Amino acid sequence: MFYRENGQFKTSYAADQQIFTVSQDRYAILGILALAFLVVPFIASDYTFQAILIPFLIMSLAALGLNILVGYCGQISLGTAAFMAVGAYAAYNFQVRFDGMPLLVALIGGGLCAMVVGVLFGLPSLRIRGLYLAVATLAAQFFVDWIATRAAWVTNNSSSGSVSVRALEIMGWKIDTPVEKYLLCLGILAILALMTKNLVRSSVGREWMAMRDMDVAASVIGIRPVYAKLSAFAVSSFVVGIAGALWGFVHLGSWEPAAFSLDRSLQLLFMIIIGGLGSIVGSLFGAAFFVLLPIFLTHVPHWLGLPISTATATYLEHMIFGALIVFFLIAEPHGFAKLWSTARQKLRVWPFPH
C-alpha cells in the first residue's frame, strides 16, 4: 500500500508530463543518485571501482545507446563495438593532435565522429532490414578493425598498434584515482540517460517507435523513414562513441584494436535483450547482469572449496553463462525490465490480489 497513487493529482500539463509521474519513483531515483554520488565513493574499495562499478557504468552507457537503435527504432545492429572504437580512437587523436584539448571536448568529438560513421553505415537501413541490415552493420565491424590495424595515423604511428592516453584532467581536476574515474563515468551516464529518457518521450522518440512497430503504416501517416531511421543511428552512435571513449580513456588507459572486437558487439546486443528492449532501465539491468555474473561465477568455486584449474573455471563460466542466458530468454523474453514493471504493478495493488 506504500506504492499507491491515491491523492497524487496532476493540476498542470507540466505535472502530467513528468518523467516519473509517481512521487515514490521520484524519491527512489533521488535516493539512488544520492547513494551513488555521496555514499558509494566513501565505502567501496579500489577493486570494486575498477572491476565492477566503472565497467558497469560504461557498459550501461553503451547498452543505452544500442537500445535506442534496436529497442526503440527496431533497427538491428551488429557493429556496436566498431562505433565504440571510432569514438575511442577519434577522442585519442583529438588529444594527441591538438595540444591542450580538454577531455570533455575530446569525448564529445569522439561521439560526433562515431555519429558520422553510424549514419554512413545506417544508410542501408533505408532499403533493407532484418538479417540483411545486420550483415550491413556487421561490415562496419570489419571495416573499422581493418582501418585501426592498417592505417598508421589512427594510432599515431604506433609500432605495436596500441595507444596510451595522457593523464585525465577536466578544468584543473586531475582524474587519476578510481573514485574520481567512477564519478566521471557516473556523471556522464546520468546526464546522457536523462537526455535519452526525454528524447524517447518526445516526437522524435514516438517516430522511432512507430517505425519499430510498423514502418509502412508510419510512412503512410506522414513519418519520414529517412529522418527517423538515420536520426536513430546518429543518436545511438553518438552515445556509443562516448561510451567507447570512456572505455579506452578511463577503464583501459591503453588499448589495441582487439579491445573493440565482434565479441563486444554481441555482448552489448545480449545485454539489451536480457535487460529489456525499449527500456532505459533495461540497459542498466543487462549491463549489471553481464558485469556481475562472471565475477560471481569465478568466485563460487573458491567459496565452495573446489580445487579447479583456471582453464576449467573459465570453461565452466562460459557454459553456465550461456545456459543462464538461454534460461532467461525462455523464462522472460522481455528481459529484466519486464520483471521490474510487473513488480511495480503488483506493488500498486498490494496487499490485494487484483
VENFENGI-V686474 format. One record per pair of residues at least 4 apart in sequence whose ideal C-beta (glycine too) atoms are under 7 Angstrom apart, sorted by the first residue. I is the first residue (numbers start at 0). J is the second residue. D is the distance in whole Angstrom. If there is no record, write none. Layout:
{{I/J/D} {I/J/D}}
This chain:
{{0/349/6} {0/350/7} {2/23/6} {2/346/4} {2/347/6} {3/347/6} {4/21/6} {7/21/7} {7/22/6} {9/14/4} {9/15/4} {10/14/6} {12/16/6} {18/196/6} {19/24/4} {19/25/4} {19/28/6} {22/26/6} {23/27/6} {24/28/6} {25/29/6} {26/30/6} {27/31/6} {28/32/6} {29/33/6} {30/34/6} {31/35/6} {32/36/6} {32/189/7} {33/37/5} {34/38/5} {34/39/6} {35/39/5} {35/185/6} {36/185/7} {38/42/6} {39/43/5} {40/178/5} {40/181/7} {40/182/7} {43/47/4} {43/48/6} {43/52/7} {45/49/6} {45/177/5} {46/50/5} {47/51/5} {47/52/6} {48/52/5} {48/53/6} {48/177/4} {48/178/6} {48/181/5} {49/53/6} {49/177/5} {50/294/7} {51/55/6} {51/290/6} {51/291/7} {51/294/7} {52/56/6} {52/181/5} {53/57/6} {53/180/6} {53/181/6} {53/184/6} {53/249/6} {53/250/5} {54/58/6} {54/250/6} {54/290/5} {55/59/6} {55/286/6} {55/287/6} {55/290/5} {56/60/7} {56/184/4} {56/185/6} {56/188/5} {57/61/7} {57/184/6} {57/242/6} {57/245/5} {57/246/5} {57/250/6} {58/62/6} {58/270/7} {58/286/4} {58/289/7} {58/290/6} {59/63/6} {59/188/6} {59/282/6} {59/283/5} {59/286/4} {60/64/7} {60/187/7} {60/188/5} {60/191/6} {60/238/6} {60/241/7} {60/242/4} {60/245/7} {61/65/7} {61/79/7} {61/83/6} {61/239/5} {61/242/4} {61/267/6} {62/66/6} {62/267/6} {62/270/4} {62/271/5} {62/274/7} {62/282/4} {62/285/6} {62/286/5} {63/191/7} {63/192/6} {63/195/6} {63/238/6} {63/279/7} {63/282/4} {64/235/5} {64/238/3} {64/239/4} {64/242/6} {65/69/6} {65/76/7} {65/79/5} {65/235/6} {65/239/6} {65/267/5} {65/268/7} {65/271/6} {66/70/4} {66/71/7} {66/271/5} {66/276/7} {66/277/7} {66/281/7} {66/282/5} {67/71/5} {67/72/7} {67/195/7} {67/231/6} {67/234/6} {67/235/4} {67/238/7} {68/72/6} {68/74/5} {68/76/5} {68/231/5} {68/232/6} {68/235/4} {69/74/7} {69/75/6} {69/76/6} {69/271/6} {69/276/6} {70/271/6} {70/276/4} {70/277/4} {70/278/7} {71/199/6} {71/204/6} {71/207/5} {71/208/6} {71/211/6} {71/231/7} {71/277/5} {72/207/4} {72/210/6} {72/211/5} {72/227/7} {72/228/7} {72/231/4} {73/210/6} {73/211/3} {74/124/5} {74/132/6} {74/228/6} {74/231/6} {75/129/7} {75/132/5} {75/133/5} {76/136/4} {77/133/5} {77/136/5} {77/137/4} {77/140/7} {77/264/5} {77/268/7} {78/82/7} {78/120/7} {78/136/4} {78/137/6} {78/139/3} {78/140/4} {78/264/6} {79/83/7} {79/239/6} {79/264/5} {79/267/5} {80/84/6} {80/140/6} {80/259/4} {80/260/6} {80/261/7} {80/263/4} {80/264/4} {81/85/7} {81/139/4} {81/140/5} {81/143/4} {81/259/7} {82/86/7} {82/113/5} {82/116/6} {82/117/5} {82/236/5} {82/239/5} {82/240/6} {82/243/7} {83/87/6} {83/239/6} {83/240/7} {83/242/6} {83/243/3} {83/246/6} {83/259/5} {83/263/7} {84/88/6} {84/143/5} {84/147/6} {84/243/6} {84/256/7} {84/259/4} {85/89/6} {85/112/6} {85/113/4} {85/116/5} {85/143/6} {85/240/6} {86/90/6} {86/109/4} {86/110/6} {86/112/7} {86/113/4} {86/239/7} {86/240/3} {86/241/6} {86/243/4} {86/244/4} {87/91/6} {87/109/7} {87/243/4} {87/244/5} {87/246/6} {87/247/4} {87/259/7} {88/92/6} {88/147/6} {88/153/5} {89/93/6} {89/108/6} {89/109/4} {89/112/4} {89/113/7} {90/94/7} {90/105/4} {90/106/6} {90/108/6} {90/109/3} {90/244/4} {90/248/7} {91/95/6} {91/162/5} {91/164/6} {91/247/7} {92/96/6} {93/97/6} {93/100/5} {93/105/4} {93/108/5} {93/109/7} {94/100/5} {94/105/5} {94/164/7} {94/165/6} {95/155/5} {100/104/6} {100/105/5} {101/105/7} {101/169/7} {102/106/6} {102/167/6} {102/168/6} {102/169/5} {103/107/6} {103/169/6} {104/108/6} {105/109/6} {106/110/7} {106/241/6} {106/244/5} {107/111/6} {108/112/6} {109/113/6} {109/240/5} {109/241/7} {109/244/4} {110/114/6} {110/237/4} {110/240/4} {110/241/4} {111/115/7} {111/237/7} {112/116/7} {112/240/7} {113/117/6} {113/236/5} {113/237/6} {113/239/6} {113/240/2} {113/243/7} {114/118/6} {114/233/5} {114/236/5} {114/237/4} {114/240/6} {115/119/7} {116/120/6} {116/236/7} {117/121/6} {117/232/5} {117/233/6} {117/235/7} {117/236/2} {118/229/6} {118/232/5} {118/233/5} {120/135/7} {120/136/6} {120/139/4} {121/228/7} {121/229/6} {121/232/3} {123/127/5} {123/132/6} {123/135/4} {124/128/7} {124/132/5} {124/228/5} {125/224/7} {125/225/6} {125/228/6} {127/131/4} {127/132/5} {127/135/6} {128/132/5} {130/134/7} {131/135/7} {132/136/6} {133/137/6} {138/142/6} {139/143/6} {140/144/6} {140/261/5} {140/264/6} {141/145/6} {142/146/6} {143/147/6} {144/148/6} {144/256/6} {145/149/6} {146/150/5} {146/153/6} {147/153/5} {147/256/4} {148/160/6} {148/256/5} {151/156/5} {154/160/6} {154/162/5} {155/162/7} {157/161/6} {157/162/6} {160/255/5} {160/256/7} {161/253/6} {161/254/6} {161/255/4} {162/253/6} {162/254/7} {163/252/7} {163/253/4} {164/247/7} {164/248/5} {164/252/6} {166/173/7} {166/175/7} {167/174/4} {167/175/7} {167/248/6} {168/172/7} {168/173/5} {168/174/7} {169/174/7} {174/179/4} {174/180/6} {174/183/6} {175/179/7} {177/181/6} {178/182/7} {179/183/6} {180/184/6} {180/249/5} {181/185/6} {182/186/6} {183/187/7} {183/249/7} {184/188/6} {184/245/6} {184/249/6} {185/189/6} {186/190/6} {187/191/6} {187/241/7} {187/245/7} {188/192/6} {189/193/6} {190/194/6} {191/195/6} {191/238/6} {192/196/6} {192/279/6} {193/197/7} {194/198/6} {195/199/6} {195/279/6} {196/200/7} {196/279/5} {197/201/7} {198/203/6} {198/204/6} {198/234/7} {199/204/3} {200/204/6} {202/206/6} {203/207/7} {203/230/6} {204/208/6} {205/209/6} {206/210/6} {206/222/5} {206/227/4} {207/211/6} {207/227/6} {207/231/5} {208/212/6} {209/217/4} {209/222/6} {210/214/5} {210/217/5} {210/222/7} {210/224/6} {210/227/5} {210/228/6} {213/217/6} {214/218/6} {214/224/6} {215/219/7} {216/220/7} {217/222/4} {218/222/6} {218/224/5} {222/227/6} {223/227/6} {224/228/6} {225/229/6} {226/230/6} {227/231/7} {228/232/7} {229/233/6} {230/234/6} {231/235/6} {232/236/6} {233/237/6} {234/238/7} {235/239/6} {236/240/6} {237/241/7} {238/242/6} {239/243/6} {240/244/7} {241/245/6} {242/246/6} {243/247/7} {243/259/7} {244/248/6} {245/249/5} {245/250/7} {246/250/5} {246/251/6} {247/251/5} {247/254/5} {251/258/6} {254/258/4} {259/263/6} {261/265/6} {262/266/6} {263/267/6} {264/268/7} {265/269/6} {266/270/6} {266/289/6} {268/272/6} {269/273/6} {269/324/6} {270/274/6} {270/282/7} {270/285/3} {270/286/6} {270/289/6} {271/276/6} {271/281/7} {271/282/6} {271/285/6} {272/276/7} {272/334/7} {273/285/5} {273/288/6} {273/324/6} {273/327/6} {273/334/6} {273/335/7} {274/281/4} {274/282/6} {274/284/4} {274/285/3} {274/288/7} {274/334/5} {274/335/5} {274/336/6} {275/281/3} {275/284/7} {275/333/6} {275/334/3} {275/335/6} {275/336/3} {275/337/6} {276/281/7} {276/334/7} {278/336/4} {280/284/6} {280/336/6} {280/339/6} {281/285/6} {281/334/5} {281/335/6} {281/336/3} {282/286/6} {283/287/6} {284/288/6} {284/335/4} {284/336/6} {285/289/7} {286/290/6} {287/291/6} {288/292/6} {291/295/6} {292/296/6} {292/320/6} {292/323/7} {293/297/6} {293/316/6} {293/320/7} {294/298/7} {295/299/6} {296/316/5} {296/319/6} {296/320/7} {297/312/6} {297/316/6} {298/302/6} {299/303/6} {300/305/4} {300/307/5} {300/312/6} {307/311/5} {307/312/5} {308/312/7} {309/313/6} {310/314/7} {311/315/6} {312/316/6} {313/317/7} {314/318/6} {315/319/6} {316/320/6} {317/321/6} {318/322/6} {319/323/6} {320/324/7} {321/325/7} {322/326/6} {323/327/6} {324/328/6} {325/329/6} {326/330/6} {327/331/6} {328/332/6} {331/337/6} {331/338/6} {333/337/4} {335/339/6} {336/340/6} {337/341/6} {338/342/6} {339/343/7} {340/344/7} {341/345/6} {342/346/6} {343/347/7} {345/349/6} {348/353/6}}
